[in-house]
């Protein structure tokens, strides 16, 4: 007879950027991407597996701008939508 142990994971903890690391990295991000292209996002109640890393070391989770030029970011389909479309040029700087 075989048996198995099942563990139900209730999800990830909130992903929260380390304030000191964020403050320290902003000048570099602005230099690399251009100051007009960098902004602090409003807080959202999103969870991400990245939070597991942040339990061990300070972390900085950023969004890479891939919304096509001229498109309204507020109206663009989110990344898990079948209507999602991205301008891959943002990956050159972001990655």
C-alpha positions as CSV (number, residue, x, y, z in Angstrom):
1,X,0.0,0.0,0.0
2,X,1.3,3.5,-0.9
3,X,0.8,6.6,1.0
4,X,1.4,10.3,0.5
5,X,1.6,13.4,2.6
6,X,-0.2,16.4,1.3
7,X,0.6,19.9,2.4
8,X,-1.7,22.8,1.3
9,X,0.3,26.0,0.9
10,X,-1.9,29.0,1.6
11,X,0.1,31.4,-0.5
12,X,3.0,33.7,-0.4
13,X,3.7,36.5,2.0
14,X,3.3,40.1,0.8
15,X,6.3,41.3,-1.3
16,X,7.6,44.5,0.3
17,X,10.7,46.3,-0.9
18,X,13.4,47.0,1.7
19,X,13.2,50.8,2.2
20,X,17.0,51.3,2.6
21,X,17.8,49.3,-0.5
22,X,15.2,51.1,-2.5
23,X,16.6,54.5,-1.5
24,X,20.1,53.3,-2.3
25,X,19.2,51.9,-5.7
26,X,17.0,54.7,-7.0
27,X,19.9,56.9,-8.3
28,X,21.4,53.9,-10.2
29,X,18.0,52.9,-11.7
30,X,17.5,56.5,-12.8
31,X,20.9,56.7,-14.4
32,X,20.5,53.4,-16.3
33,X,16.8,53.8,-17.4
34,X,16.6,57.6,-17.4
35,X,15.0,59.5,-14.6
36,X,11.7,60.1,-16.4
37,X,11.3,56.3,-16.7
38,X,11.6,55.5,-13.0
39,X,8.9,56.0,-10.5
40,X,7.9,54.6,-7.2
41,X,4.7,52.6,-7.7
42,X,1.7,52.9,-5.4
43,X,1.4,50.0,-3.0
44,X,-0.6,47.0,-4.0
45,X,-1.6,44.0,-2.0
46,X,0.2,41.6,-4.3
47,X,2.1,38.5,-3.2
48,X,4.9,37.0,-5.2
49,X,7.3,34.1,-4.5
50,X,10.1,36.7,-4.4
51,X,8.9,37.4,-0.8
52,X,10.6,34.1,0.1
53,X,14.0,35.5,-0.9
54,X,13.2,38.7,1.0
55,X,12.9,36.6,4.2
56,X,16.6,35.9,3.9
57,X,18.1,39.1,2.4
58,X,16.8,42.6,1.7
59,X,15.1,42.7,-1.7
60,X,14.0,45.2,-4.3
61,X,11.2,44.0,-6.6
62,X,10.8,46.2,-9.7
63,X,8.4,46.4,-12.6
64,X,10.0,46.6,-16.1
65,X,8.1,48.9,-18.3
66,X,7.0,46.9,-21.4
67,X,3.8,48.7,-22.3
68,X,4.0,49.7,-25.9
69,X,4.8,53.4,-26.5
70,X,1.6,55.4,-26.9
71,X,-0.5,52.9,-25.0
72,X,-2.3,53.9,-21.8
73,X,-0.6,52.0,-19.0
74,X,-3.8,52.2,-16.9
75,X,-5.8,50.5,-19.7
76,X,-3.2,48.0,-20.8
77,X,-4.0,44.3,-20.2
78,X,-2.1,42.8,-17.2
79,X,0.6,40.2,-17.8
80,X,-1.6,37.2,-17.0
81,X,-4.3,38.3,-19.4
82,X,-4.7,36.6,-22.8
83,X,-4.8,40.2,-24.2
84,X,-1.4,41.0,-22.8
85,X,1.0,42.5,-25.3
86,X,4.5,43.8,-24.6
87,X,7.1,46.0,-26.2
88,X,10.2,43.7,-25.8
89,X,12.5,46.8,-26.1
90,X,12.0,47.3,-22.4
91,X,13.7,44.0,-21.7
92,X,17.1,45.3,-23.0
93,X,17.3,47.8,-20.1
94,X,15.3,45.9,-17.6
95,X,17.1,42.6,-17.7
